[in-house]
Each structure stands twice: as C-alpha cells, then as structure tokens.
Amino acid sequence: MHERLLAVVPMVGAGTYADPKRPMFTAVGRIEGRQGLLGFSYQASDDGQFALVEFVAADRAILNAIRLSSSTAKSFVRGADKRADIEAEFRKYKRDFDLDKLAVGAK
C-alpha cells in the first residue's frame, strides 16, 4: 500500500520552537497531501545524535533519495530486509530498541 524505509539518520534542529530537534529529512509542521513523506515515527539514539526512523511515502523515489543520501548511516526496506538485521543494526544506536514500537500509520 505504502512504501516504507527504516533508516538511521542524524538528528537536526536547534531545539527551539522555530527549529525543533527532529530526524533529518523530516519537515517542521504538517505533512500536506500525498506528495513527499506521508508520515514517520522515530526513536532517538542513546546519545541523542541519531534518529532511528520509519519513513512512509506513496512514492519509492522519495525514500530512495533518503536511502542514497550520504547523511544516512544505514537503511532497510520494510518487508524486504530481515527483522533481525534491522534490530541488530538499530541496537548499535539504542540498546533497548524494539521494532514494534517504531511502526507508523499513514493515510
């Protein structure tokens, strides 16, 4: 139904109201329409420098741009990559990472 990418990306933003801390590639404010990302969910790494994110988009090209970015530390395609591989990589960043707590819904 939707394309889903799990990725380790840097946290960005100054931590202010106008520029909140957030995962790279996510916008401040509402997500409008069906262009771009439809939704995302994340957990911060133990050191707060990275985000373990599930991105959801209607178009795979949006997610490929994230996957191929030099800023993306690691990425996985949900449904194509093994759960054990995803969790092993994400636990390098967050010791108690649980993939079930990362799921995001999209309309």
Biopython code that builds the backbone (N, CA, C, O; Angstrom):
import numpy as np
from Bio.PDB.StructureBuilder import StructureBuilder

atoms = [
    (1, "MET", "N", (0.824, -1.188, 0.000)),
    (1, "MET", "CA", (0.000, 0.000, 0.000)),
    (1, "MET", "C", (0.871, 1.254, 0.000)),
    (1, "MET", "O", (0.710, 2.117, -0.863)),
    (2, "HIS", "N", (1.789, 1.362, 0.958)),
    (2, "HIS", "CA", (2.724, 2.481, 1.003)),
    (2, "HIS", "C", (4.136, 1.934, 1.028)),
    (2, "HIS", "O", (4.366, 0.786, 1.408)),
    (3, "GLU", "N", (5.065, 2.756, 0.626)),
    (3, "GLU", "CA", (6.476, 2.399, 0.679)),
    (3, "GLU", "C", (7.009, 2.763, 2.059)),
    (3, "GLU", "O", (6.664, 3.814, 2.600)),
    (4, "ARG", "N", (7.854, 1.896, 2.635)),
    (4, "ARG", "CA", (8.377, 2.127, 3.987)),
    (4, "ARG", "C", (9.878, 1.888, 4.018)),
    (4, "ARG", "O", (10.377, 0.889, 3.500)),
    (5, "LEU", "N", (10.584, 2.824, 4.633)),
    (5, "LEU", "CA", (12.029, 2.739, 4.775)),
    (5, "LEU", "C", (12.390, 2.932, 6.239)),
    (5, "LEU", "O", (11.904, 3.861, 6.885)),
    (6, "LEU", "N", (13.234, 2.068, 6.758)),
    (6, "LEU", "CA", (13.761, 2.199, 8.111)),
    (6, "LEU", "C", (15.189, 2.682, 7.963)),
    (6, "LEU", "O", (15.961, 2.102, 7.199)),
    (7, "ALA", "N", (15.555, 3.733, 8.680)),
    (7, "ALA", "CA", (16.878, 4.318, 8.487)),
    (7, "ALA", "C", (17.433, 4.926, 9.764)),
    (7, "ALA", "O", (16.694, 5.329, 10.662)),
    (8, "VAL", "N", (18.759, 4.978, 9.815)),
    (8, "VAL", "CA", (19.476, 5.687, 10.871)),
    (8, "VAL", "C", (19.954, 6.986, 10.238)),
    (8, "VAL", "O", (20.783, 6.977, 9.328)),
    (9, "VAL", "N", (19.421, 8.108, 10.731)),
    (9, "VAL", "CA", (19.778, 9.418, 10.189)),
    (9, "VAL", "C", (20.152, 10.349, 11.344)),
    (9, "VAL", "O", (19.767, 10.102, 12.486)),
    (10, "PRO", "N", (20.901, 11.418, 11.054)),
    (10, "PRO", "CA", (21.262, 12.364, 12.112)),
    (10, "PRO", "C", (20.047, 13.136, 12.627)),
    (10, "PRO", "O", (19.081, 13.355, 11.896)),
    (11, "MET", "N", (20.108, 13.539, 13.882)),
    (11, "MET", "CA", (19.129, 14.480, 14.423)),
    (11, "MET", "C", (19.576, 15.875, 13.984)),
    (11, "MET", "O", (20.770, 16.171, 13.972)),
    (12, "VAL", "N", (18.630, 16.719, 13.627)),
    (12, "VAL", "CA", (18.919, 18.089, 13.212)),
    (12, "VAL", "C", (18.039, 19.039, 14.012)),
    (12, "VAL", "O", (17.134, 18.602, 14.723)),
    (13, "GLY", "N", (18.297, 20.313, 13.900)),
    (13, "GLY", "CA", (17.490, 21.332, 14.570)),
    (13, "GLY", "C", (18.173, 21.856, 15.814)),
    (13, "GLY", "O", (18.946, 21.157, 16.469)),
    (14, "ALA", "N", (17.867, 23.107, 16.121)),
    (14, "ALA", "CA", (18.486, 23.799, 17.257)),
    (14, "ALA", "C", (17.797, 23.488, 18.584)),
    (14, "ALA", "O", (18.339, 23.786, 19.649)),
    (15, "GLY", "N", (16.619, 22.898, 18.526)),
    (15, "GLY", "CA", (15.886, 22.607, 19.754)),
    (15, "GLY", "C", (15.016, 23.760, 20.212)),
    (15, "GLY", "O", (14.600, 23.804, 21.370)),
    (16, "THR", "N", (14.733, 24.703, 19.304)),
    (16, "THR", "CA", (13.866, 25.831, 19.618)),
    (16, "THR", "C", (12.470, 25.576, 19.039)),
    (16, "THR", "O", (12.266, 24.611, 18.302)),
    (17, "TYR", "N", (11.521, 26.439, 19.372)),
    (17, "TYR", "CA", (10.172, 26.312, 18.836)),
    (17, "TYR", "C", (10.194, 26.403, 17.311)),
    (17, "TYR", "O", (9.518, 25.627, 16.636)),
    (18, "ALA", "N", (10.957, 27.337, 16.767)),
    (18, "ALA", "CA", (11.022, 27.537, 15.325)),
    (18, "ALA", "C", (11.840, 26.453, 14.630)),
    (18, "ALA", "O", (11.626, 26.185, 13.448)),
    (19, "ASP", "N", (12.767, 25.830, 15.341)),
    (19, "ASP", "CA", (13.655, 24.831, 14.759)),
    (19, "ASP", "C", (13.832, 23.668, 15.730)),
    (19, "ASP", "O", (14.906, 23.495, 16.305)),
    (20, "PRO", "N", (12.767, 22.862, 15.915)),
    (20, "PRO", "CA", (12.829, 21.774, 16.900)),
    (20, "PRO", "C", (13.804, 20.665, 16.492)),
    (20, "PRO", "O", (14.098, 20.483, 15.311)),
    (21, "LYS", "N", (14.296, 19.935, 17.486)),
    (21, "LYS", "CA", (15.111, 18.750, 17.222)),
    (21, "LYS", "C", (14.215, 17.735, 16.533)),
    (21, "LYS", "O", (13.086, 17.490, 16.957)),
    (22, "ARG", "N", (14.742, 17.143, 15.453)),
    (22, "ARG", "CA", (13.957, 16.185, 14.672)),
    (22, "ARG", "C", (14.911, 15.376, 13.795)),
    (22, "ARG", "O", (16.063, 15.768, 13.608)),
    (23, "PRO", "N", (14.439, 14.247, 13.254)),
    (23, "PRO", "CA", (15.269, 13.472, 12.334)),
    (23, "PRO", "C", (15.488, 14.242, 11.028)),
    (23, "PRO", "O", (14.585, 14.924, 10.543)),
    (24, "MET", "N", (16.691, 14.125, 10.467)),
    (24, "MET", "CA", (16.948, 14.711, 9.157)),
    (24, "MET", "C", (15.919, 14.164, 8.168)),
    (24, "MET", "O", (15.470, 13.025, 8.302)),
    (25, "PHE", "N", (15.557, 14.952, 7.205)),
    (25, "PHE", "CA", (14.597, 14.638, 6.138)),
    (25, "PHE", "C", (13.143, 14.819, 6.573)),
    (25, "PHE", "O", (12.240, 14.596, 5.767)),
    (26, "THR", "N", (12.892, 15.211, 7.803)),
    (26, "THR", "CA", (11.517, 15.462, 8.231)),
    (26, "THR", "C", (11.298, 16.967, 8.315)),
    (26, "THR", "O", (12.188, 17.715, 8.721)),
    (27, "ALA", "N", (10.123, 17.393, 7.933)),
    (27, "ALA", "CA", (9.795, 18.810, 7.897)),
    (27, "ALA", "C", (9.182, 19.269, 9.214)),
    (27, "ALA", "O", (8.624, 18.473, 9.969)),
    (28, "VAL", "N", (9.296, 20.540, 9.468)),
    (28, "VAL", "CA", (8.623, 21.147, 10.612)),
    (28, "VAL", "C", (7.216, 21.494, 10.152)),
    (28, "VAL", "O", (7.038, 22.096, 9.093)),
    (29, "GLY", "N", (6.219, 21.122, 10.938)),
    (29, "GLY", "CA", (4.837, 21.429, 10.576)),
    (29, "GLY", "C", (4.116, 20.224, 10.002)),
    (29, "GLY", "O", (4.621, 19.102, 10.042)),
    (30, "ARG", "N", (2.929, 20.472, 9.469)),
    (30, "ARG", "CA", (2.089, 19.395, 8.938)),
    (30, "ARG", "C", (2.595, 18.863, 7.615)),
    (30, "ARG", "O", (3.236, 19.577, 6.844)),
    (31, "ILE", "N", (2.301, 17.609, 7.364)),
    (31, "ILE", "CA", (2.571, 16.998, 6.069)),
    (31, "ILE", "C", (1.297, 17.127, 5.254)),
    (31, "ILE", "O", (0.254, 16.604, 5.649)),
    (32, "GLU", "N", (1.366, 17.818, 4.118)),
    (32, "GLU", "CA", (0.187, 18.086, 3.306)),
    (32, "GLU", "C", (0.119, 17.168, 2.096)),
    (32, "GLU", "O", (1.135, 16.906, 1.452)),
    (33, "GLY", "N", (-1.058, 16.687, 1.791)),
    (33, "GLY", "CA", (-1.298, 15.948, 0.559)),
    (33, "GLY", "C", (-0.545, 14.638, 0.466)),
    (33, "GLY", "O", (-0.085, 14.100, 1.473)),
    (34, "ARG", "N", (-0.424, 14.135, -0.732)),
    (34, "ARG", "CA", (0.220, 12.843, -0.957)),
    (34, "ARG", "C", (1.601, 12.997, -1.587)),
    (34, "ARG", "O", (2.161, 12.011, -2.065)),
    (35, "GLN", "N", (2.153, 14.174, -1.601)),
    (35, "GLN", "CA", (3.499, 14.353, -2.135)),
    (35, "GLN", "C", (4.486, 14.345, -0.986)),
    (35, "GLN", "O", (4.200, 14.866, 0.092)),
    (36, "GLY", "N", (5.630, 13.763, -1.213)),
    (36, "GLY", "CA", (6.632, 13.700, -0.157)),
    (36, "GLY", "C", (6.312, 12.615, 0.840)),
    (36, "GLY", "O", (5.683, 11.609, 0.511)),
    (37, "LEU", "N", (6.753, 12.832, 2.061)),
    (37, "LEU", "CA", (6.510, 11.855, 3.121)),
    (37, "LEU", "C", (5.059, 11.905, 3.581)),
    (37, "LEU", "O", (4.476, 12.981, 3.719)),
    (38, "LEU", "N", (4.493, 10.747, 3.812)),
    (38, "LEU", "CA", (3.134, 10.664, 4.348)),
    (38, "LEU", "C", (3.162, 10.597, 5.871)),
    (38, "LEU", "O", (2.195, 10.968, 6.536)),
    (39, "GLY", "N", (4.272, 10.124, 6.414)),
    (39, "GLY", "CA", (4.397, 10.025, 7.861)),
    (39, "GLY", "C", (5.748, 9.466, 8.247)),
    (39, "GLY", "O", (6.503, 8.972, 7.411)),
    (40, "PHE", "N", (6.031, 9.556, 9.528)),
    (40, "PHE", "CA", (7.258, 8.972, 10.050)),
    (40, "PHE", "C", (7.101, 8.771, 11.548)),
    (40, "PHE", "O", (6.268, 9.404, 12.196)),
    (41, "SER", "N", (7.916, 7.882, 12.077)),
    (41, "SER", "CA", (7.984, 7.638, 13.508)),
    (41, "SER", "C", (9.451, 7.415, 13.814)),
    (41, "SER", "O", (10.180, 6.848, 13.001)),
    (42, "TYR", "N", (9.891, 7.862, 14.996)),
    (42, "TYR", "CA", (11.304, 7.668, 15.307)),
    (42, "TYR", "C", (11.539, 7.491, 16.798)),
    (42, "TYR", "O", (10.701, 7.826, 17.635)),
    (43, "GLN", "N", (12.713, 6.953, 17.091)),
    (43, "GLN", "CA", (13.238, 6.893, 18.445)),
    (43, "GLN", "C", (14.636, 7.488, 18.368)),
    (43, "GLN", "O", (15.380, 7.208, 17.427)),
    (44, "ALA", "N", (14.993, 8.297, 19.341)),
    (44, "ALA", "CA", (16.330, 8.880, 19.385)),
    (44, "ALA", "C", (17.326, 7.822, 19.854)),
    (44, "ALA", "O", (16.995, 6.945, 20.652)),
    (45, "SER", "N", (18.544, 7.924, 19.344)),
    (45, "SER", "CA", (19.615, 7.022, 19.789)),
    (45, "SER", "C", (19.955, 7.335, 21.240)),
    (45, "SER", "O", (19.577, 8.383, 21.763)),
    (46, "ASP", "N", (20.665, 6.427, 21.882)),
    (46, "ASP", "CA", (21.024, 6.621, 23.284)),
    (46, "ASP", "C", (21.820, 7.905, 23.507)),
    (46, "ASP", "O", (21.682, 8.538, 24.554)),
    (47, "ASP", "N", (22.652, 8.302, 22.537)),
    (47, "ASP", "CA", (23.440, 9.532, 22.696)),
    (47, "ASP", "C", (22.724, 10.778, 22.166)),
    (47, "ASP", "O", (23.245, 11.887, 22.288)),
    (48, "GLY", "N", (21.536, 10.605, 21.579)),
    (48, "GLY", "CA", (20.744, 11.732, 21.085)),
    (48, "GLY", "C", (21.230, 12.330, 19.774)),
    (48, "GLY", "O", (20.664, 13.316, 19.302)),
    (49, "GLN", "N", (22.256, 11.760, 19.182)),
    (49, "GLN", "CA", (22.813, 12.303, 17.941)),
    (49, "GLN", "C", (22.143, 11.754, 16.679)),
    (49, "GLN", "O", (22.227, 12.361, 15.611)),
    (50, "PHE", "N", (21.481, 10.607, 16.808)),
    (50, "PHE", "CA", (20.856, 9.958, 15.656)),
    (50, "PHE", "C", (19.387, 9.661, 15.941)),
    (50, "PHE", "O", (18.947, 9.623, 17.090)),
    (51, "ALA", "N", (18.648, 9.451, 14.856)),
    (51, "ALA", "CA", (17.256, 9.029, 14.947)),
    (51, "ALA", "C", (17.111, 7.710, 14.211)),
    (51, "ALA", "O", (17.657, 7.534, 13.122)),
    (52, "LEU", "N", (16.381, 6.794, 14.802)),
    (52, "LEU", "CA", (16.045, 5.514, 14.187)),
    (52, "LEU", "C", (14.621, 5.691, 13.676)),
    (52, "LEU", "O", (13.677, 5.725, 14.465)),
    (53, "VAL", "N", (14.465, 5.801, 12.376)),
    (53, "VAL", "CA", (13.222, 6.308, 11.790)),
    (53, "VAL", "C", (12.578, 5.303, 10.848)),
    (53, "VAL", "O", (13.255, 4.579, 10.117)),
    (54, "GLU", "N", (11.242, 5.280, 10.887)),
    (54, "GLU", "CA", (10.487, 4.628, 9.819)),
    (54, "GLU", "C", (9.817, 5.741, 9.027)),
    (54, "GLU", "O", (8.978, 6.474, 9.552)),
    (55, "PHE", "N", (10.196, 5.860, 7.765)),
    (55, "PHE", "CA", (9.600, 6.832, 6.847)),
    (55, "PHE", "C", (8.554, 6.114, 6.006)),
    (55, "PHE", "O", (8.754, 4.969, 5.601)),
    (56, "VAL", "N", (7.434, 6.792, 5.743)),
    (56, "VAL", "CA", (6.374, 6.244, 4.902)),
    (56, "VAL", "C", (6.096, 7.238, 3.781)),
    (56, "VAL", "O", (5.929, 8.432, 4.027)),
    (57, "ALA", "N", (6.046, 6.734, 2.542)),
    (57, "ALA", "CA", (5.764, 7.580, 1.384)),
    (57, "ALA", "C", (4.931, 6.795, 0.380)),
    (57, "ALA", "O", (4.944, 5.564, 0.370)),
    (58, "ALA", "N", (4.213, 7.518, -0.456)),
    (58, "ALA", "CA", (3.451, 6.870, -1.519)),
    (58, "ALA", "C", (4.363, 6.529, -2.695)),
    (58, "ALA", "O", (4.070, 5.618, -3.470)),
    (59, "ASP", "N", (5.456, 7.255, -2.824)),
    (59, "ASP", "CA", (6.364, 7.112, -3.953)),
    (59, "ASP", "C", (7.739, 6.640, -3.476)),
    (59, "ASP", "O", (8.350, 7.271, -2.613)),
    (60, "ARG", "N", (8.214, 5.550, -4.027)),
    (60, "ARG", "CA", (9.515, 4.986, -3.643)),
    (60, "ARG", "C", (10.664, 5.960, -3.920)),
    (60, "ARG", "O", (11.684, 5.913, -3.233)),
    (61, "ALA", "N", (10.516, 6.834, -4.909)),
    (61, "ALA", "CA", (11.590, 7.783, -5.250)),
    (61, "ALA", "C", (11.934, 8.688, -4.072)),
    (61, "ALA", "O", (13.101, 9.025, -3.869)),
    (62, "ILE", "N", (10.932, 9.082, -3.299)),
    (62, "ILE", "CA", (11.175, 9.918, -2.117)),
    (62, "ILE", "C", (12.078, 9.166, -1.141)),
    (62, "ILE", "O", (13.033, 9.731, -0.609)),
    (63, "LEU", "N", (11.774, 7.908, -0.915)),
    (63, "LEU", "CA", (12.551, 7.113, 0.033)),
    (63, "LEU", "C", (13.929, 6.771, -0.516)),
    (63, "LEU", "O", (14.884, 6.658, 0.252)),
    (64, "ASN", "N", (14.051, 6.605, -1.823)),
    (64, "ASN", "CA", (15.366, 6.337, -2.418)),
    (64, "ASN", "C", (16.305, 7.510, -2.208)),
    (64, "ASN", "O", (17.504, 7.315, -2.004)),
    (65, "ALA", "N", (15.777, 8.722, -2.255)),
    (65, "ALA", "CA", (16.613, 9.901, -2.004)),
    (65, "ALA", "C", (17.174, 9.863, -0.584)),
    (65, "ALA", "O", (18.330, 10.225, -0.364)),
    (66, "ILE", "N", (16.370, 9.432, 0.372)),
    (66, "ILE", "CA", (16.830, 9.303, 1.761)),
    (66, "ILE", "C", (17.832, 8.157, 1.856)),
    (66, "ILE", "O", (18.894, 8.304, 2.460)),
    (67, "ARG", "N", (17.494, 7.027, 1.265)),
    (67, "ARG", "CA", (18.353, 5.838, 1.333)),
    (67, "ARG", "C", (19.728, 6.100, 0.751)),
    (67, "ARG", "O", (20.725, 5.626, 1.295)),
    (68, "LEU", "N", (19.803, 6.842, -0.341)),
    (68, "LEU", "CA", (21.063, 7.076, -1.041)),
    (68, "LEU", "C", (21.840, 8.291, -0.537)),
    (68, "LEU", "O", (22.959, 8.539, -0.987)),
    (69, "SER", "N", (21.265, 9.042, 0.381)),
    (69, "SER", "CA", (21.951, 10.221, 0.912)),
    (69, "SER", "C", (23.205, 9.820, 1.683)),
    (69, "SER", "O", (23.218, 8.805, 2.379)),
    (70, "SER", "N", (24.246, 10.615, 1.553)),
    (70, "SER", "CA", (25.478, 10.351, 2.300)),
    (70, "SER", "C", (25.276, 10.590, 3.800)),
    (70, "SER", "O", (26.098, 10.159, 4.609)),
    (71, "SER", "N", (24.206, 11.262, 4.172)),
    (71, "SER", "CA", (23.903, 11.513, 5.590)),
    (71, "SER", "C", (23.243, 10.322, 6.273)),
    (71, "SER", "O", (23.252, 10.228, 7.500)),
    (72, "THR", "N", (22.674, 9.418, 5.492)),
    (72, "THR", "CA", (22.004, 8.244, 6.043)),
    (72, "THR", "C", (23.048, 7.198, 6.419)),
    (72, "THR", "O", (23.789, 6.715, 5.563)),
    (73, "ALA", "N", (23.102, 6.850, 7.710)),
    (73, "ALA", "CA", (24.100, 5.901, 8.193)),
    (73, "ALA", "C", (23.797, 4.480, 7.726)),
    (73, "ALA", "O", (24.711, 3.744, 7.354)),
    (74, "LYS", "N", (22.537, 4.092, 7.741)),
    (74, "LYS", "CA", (22.127, 2.741, 7.357)),
    (74, "LYS", "C", (20.641, 2.781, 7.041)),
    (74, "LYS", "O", (19.898, 3.550, 7.652)),
    (75, "SER", "N", (20.198, 1.958, 6.092)),
    (75, "SER", "CA", (18.769, 1.916, 5.781)),
    (75, "SER", "C", (18.338, 0.504, 5.405)),
    (75, "SER", "O", (19.138, -0.323, 4.968)),
    (76, "PHE", "N", (17.042, 0.260, 5.593)),
    (76, "PHE", "CA", (16.428, -1.036, 5.314)),
    (76, "PHE", "C", (15.045, -0.793, 4.723)),
    (76, "PHE", "O", (14.381, 0.186, 5.066)),
    (77, "VAL", "N", (14.616, -1.676, 3.842)),
    (77, "VAL", "CA", (13.267, -1.610, 3.282)),
    (77, "VAL", "C", (12.395, -2.573, 4.069)),
    (77, "VAL", "O", (12.681, -3.768, 4.138)),
    (78, "ARG", "N", (11.327, -2.048, 4.664)),
    (78, "ARG", "CA", (10.432, -2.908, 5.438)),
    (78, "ARG", "C", (9.792, -3.924, 4.502)),
    (78, "ARG", "O", (9.282, -3.571, 3.438)),
    (79, "GLY", "N", (9.826, -5.174, 4.905)),
    (79, "GLY", "CA", (9.261, -6.248, 4.108)),
    (79, "GLY", "C", (10.287, -6.935, 3.226)),
    (79, "GLY", "O", (10.086, -8.083, 2.832)),
    (80, "ALA", "N", (11.375, -6.263, 2.909)),
    (80, "ALA", "CA", (12.419, -6.859, 2.074)),
    (80, "ALA", "C", (13.620, -7.297, 2.912)),
    (80, "ALA", "O", (14.255, -8.309, 2.617)),
    (81, "ASP", "N", (13.924, -6.533, 3.949)),
    (81, "ASP", "CA", (15.055, -6.855, 4.814)),
    (81, "ASP", "C", (14.573, -7.604, 6.055)),
    (81, "ASP", "O", (13.432, -7.451, 6.491)),
    (82, "LYS", "N", (15.465, -8.411, 6.607)),
    (82, "LYS", "CA", (15.121, -9.230, 7.764)),
    (82, "LYS", "C", (15.011, -8.401, 9.037)),
    (82, "LYS", "O", (15.831, -7.522, 9.301)),
    (83, "ARG", "N", (13.988, -8.701, 9.811)),
    (83, "ARG", "CA", (13.761, -8.036, 11.093)),
    (83, "ARG", "C", (15.003, -8.130, 11.981)),
    (83, "ARG", "O", (15.393, -7.143, 12.605)),
    (84, "ALA", "N", (15.625, -9.308, 12.040)),
    (84, "ALA", "CA", (16.802, -9.500, 12.891)),
    (84, "ALA", "C", (17.946, -8.579, 12.469)),
    (84, "ALA", "O", (18.666, -8.067, 13.326)),
    (85, "ASP", "N", (18.126, -8.360, 11.169)),
    (85, "ASP", "CA", (19.176, -7.469, 10.680)),
    (85, "ASP", "C", (18.887, -6.017, 11.064)),
    (85, "ASP", "O", (19.786, -5.277, 11.463)),
    (86, "ILE", "N", (17.629, -5.628, 10.936)),
    (86, "ILE", "CA", (17.227, -4.263, 11.294)),
    (86, "ILE", "C", (17.463, -4.024, 12.781)),
    (86, "ILE", "O", (18.091, -3.038, 13.166)),
    (87, "GLU", "N", (16.959, -4.928, 13.610)),
    (87, "GLU", "CA", (17.094, -4.750, 15.051)),
    (87, "GLU", "C", (18.554, -4.792, 15.492)),
    (87, "GLU", "O", (18.943, -4.032, 16.378)),
    (88, "ALA", "N", (19.368, -5.655, 14.900)),
    (88, "ALA", "CA", (20.792, -5.725, 15.265)),
    (88, "ALA", "C", (21.491, -4.400, 14.963)),
    (88, "ALA", "O", (22.275, -3.912, 15.777)),
    (89, "GLU", "N", (21.213, -3.819, 13.804)),
    (89, "GLU", "CA", (21.836, -2.538, 13.450)),
    (89, "GLU", "C", (21.331, -1.408, 14.346)),
    (89, "GLU", "O", (22.124, -0.606, 14.839)),
    (90, "PHE", "N", (20.022, -1.341, 14.556)),
    (90, "PHE", "CA", (19.454, -0.259, 15.350)),
    (90, "PHE", "C", (19.888, -0.348, 16.810)),
    (90, "PHE", "O", (19.992, 0.677, 17.484)),
    (91, "ARG", "N", (20.141, -1.554, 17.307)),
    (91, "ARG", "CA", (20.592, -1.707, 18.703)),
    (91, "ARG", "C", (22.031, -1.229, 18.894)),
    (91, "ARG", "O", (22.481, -1.078, 20.029)),
    (92, "LYS", "N", (22.744, -0.995, 17.822)),
    (92, "LYS", "CA", (24.067, -0.361, 17.921)),
    (92, "LYS", "C", (23.915, 1.094, 18.363)),
    (92, "LYS", "O", (24.840, 1.677, 18.929)),
    (93, "TYR", "N", (22.754, 1.672, 18.103)),
    (93, "TYR", "CA", (22.477, 3.072, 18.417)),
    (93, "TYR", "C", (21.584, 3.234, 19.648)),
    (93, "TYR", "O", (21.707, 4.208, 20.391)),
    (94, "LYS", "N", (20.690, 2.275, 19.854)),
    (94, "LYS", "CA", (19.768, 2.322, 21.001)),
    (94, "LYS", "C", (19.688, 0.914, 21.582)),
    (94, "LYS", "O", (19.125, 0.003, 20.974)),
    (95, "ARG", "N", (20.251, 0.763, 22.744)),
    (95, "ARG", "CA", (20.410, -0.557, 23.364)),
    (95, "ARG", "C", (19.105, -1.343, 23.467)),
    (95, "ARG", "O", (19.087, -2.539, 23.175)),
    (96, "ASP", "N", (18.014, -0.695, 23.877)),
    (96, "ASP", "CA", (16.748, -1.408, 24.089)),
    (96, "ASP", "C", (15.760, -1.222, 22.932)),
    (96, "ASP", "O", (14.547, -1.257, 23.143)),
    (97, "PHE", "N", (16.267, -1.026, 21.724)),
    (97, "PHE", "CA", (15.408, -0.782, 20.572)),
    (97, "PHE", "C", (14.426, -1.930, 20.351)),
    (97, "PHE", "O", (14.791, -3.102, 20.443)),
    (98, "ASP", "N", (13.168, -1.574, 20.058)),
    (98, "ASP", "CA", (12.113, -2.541, 19.765)),
    (98, "ASP", "C", (11.404, -2.092, 18.495)),
    (98, "ASP", "O", (10.754, -1.047, 18.483)),
    (99, "LEU", "N", (11.524, -2.869, 17.434)),
    (99, "LEU", "CA", (10.931, -2.515, 16.146)),
    (99, "LEU", "C", (9.421, -2.349, 16.234)),
    (99, "LEU", "O", (8.850, -1.542, 15.500)),
    (100, "ASP", "N", (8.766, -3.090, 17.111)),
    (100, "ASP", "CA", (7.308, -2.982, 17.256)),
    (100, "ASP", "C", (6.872, -1.616, 17.766)),
    (100, "ASP", "O", (5.731, -1.214, 17.541)),
    (101, "LYS", "N", (7.743, -0.906, 18.436)),
    (101, "LYS", "CA", (7.401, 0.418, 18.977)),
    (101, "LYS", "C", (7.680, 1.538, 17.982)),
    (101, "LYS", "O", (7.443, 2.708, 18.281)),
    (102, "LEU", "N", (8.178, 1.188, 16.809)),
    (102, "LEU", "CA", (8.527, 2.200, 15.814)),
    (102, "LEU", "C", (7.475, 2.363, 14.737)),
    (102, "LEU", "O", (7.497, 3.371, 14.030)),
    (103, "ALA", "N", (6.569, 1.439, 14.577)),
    (103, "ALA", "CA", (5.609, 1.435, 13.478)),
    (103, "ALA", "C", (4.822, 2.739, 13.394)),
    (103, "ALA", "O", (4.452, 3.333, 14.407)),
    (104, "VAL", "N", (4.579, 3.162, 12.161)),
    (104, "VAL", "CA", (3.820, 4.392, 11.912)),
    (104, "VAL", "C", (2.707, 4.065, 10.923)),
    (104, "VAL", "O", (2.894, 3.282, 9.992)),
    (105, "GLY", "N", (1.561, 4.671, 11.139)),
    (105, "GLY", "CA", (0.455, 4.535, 10.197)),
    (105, "GLY", "C", (0.423, 5.731, 9.270)),
    (105, "GLY", "O", (0.894, 6.811, 9.626)),
    (106, "ALA", "N", (-0.128, 5.545, 8.090)),
    (106, "ALA", "CA", (-0.256, 6.647, 7.132)),
    (106, "ALA", "C", (-1.589, 6.512, 6.414)),
    (106, "ALA", "O", (-2.055, 5.408, 6.133)),
    (107, "LYS", "N", (-2.180, 7.636, 6.130)),
    (107, "LYS", "CA", (-3.481, 7.656, 5.443)),
    (107, "LYS", "C", (-3.303, 7.653, 3.957)),
    (107, "LYS", "O", (-4.287, 7.668, 3.217)),
]
sb = StructureBuilder()
sb.init_structure("model")
sb.init_model(0)
sb.init_chain("A")
sb.init_seg("    ")
for serial, (resi, resn, name, xyz) in enumerate(atoms, 1):
    if name == "N":
        sb.init_residue(resn, " ", resi, " ")
    sb.init_atom(name, np.array(xyz, "f"), 0.0, 1.0, " ", f" {name:<3s}", serial, name[0])
structure = sb.get_structure()
